[in-house]
Amino acid sequence: MACRRSYNNERAKWREKCREKLSEHISVRLGIKMDPEKVRLITNPDDPYVWHILPGREHLFSKHMSKLSTGAYIQLCRELGSGFEAVPTEVNRLICNSNCLFAQHSSFKSTIEELEANNKICSTKVNRLQDSLTVEINRRESAEYKLQRSKEQMQTLREERDALAQEVKSFVVLKSKCKDLVATSRTWLDDARTSLEIFSEGLE
């Protein structure tokens, strides 16, 4: 029995705290003074505000304030302004003058829309940079390929030059041998001619 009474007291404390925070939120956001006891989660058509709720918090607004559990009150307090917010009804939006506080504060809906727009712009810029990067990478790859081809061609030319130099060297050696052979042949021919002359004189 004592536990039940303690739970009820705790629940009543959080319900009162939740009403006060919601009332303060409506006052700050919309410039509408609202008695905490008259704050509604399920609003009526004649209420000057409605709740804009992000997905996943709908269950908090499916019951009247007095029917919620302690955990629901705590969640409402914790997610106020980030998971849901008060926005003016269309009628109240039209009659509200320029001094309304809600006109001076951006809602998280508008913040999300702004962030989404900025994200779209950033995505476009990223895509452009990615395209530019791809073009630059392709250009560099093409340049590197051409450079590699040039290196290979230079290496081929060096090898051909070295082979030609080796052939020239071999030709020079062969030329020298031929020259020596010609000189030797002339000496041999001179000796043979002399021998023939001597032989001919002997026959006479």
Secondary structure as UniProt FT lines:
FT   HELIX           2..30
FT   HELIX           36..38
FT   TURN            45..46
FT   STRAND          49..53
FT   TURN            55..56
FT   HELIX           58..61
FT   HELIX           65..67
FT   HELIX           70..79
FT   TURN            81..83
FT   STRAND          84..88
FT   HELIX           90..95
FT   TURN            98..99
FT   HELIX           101..104
FT   HELIX           108..203
//
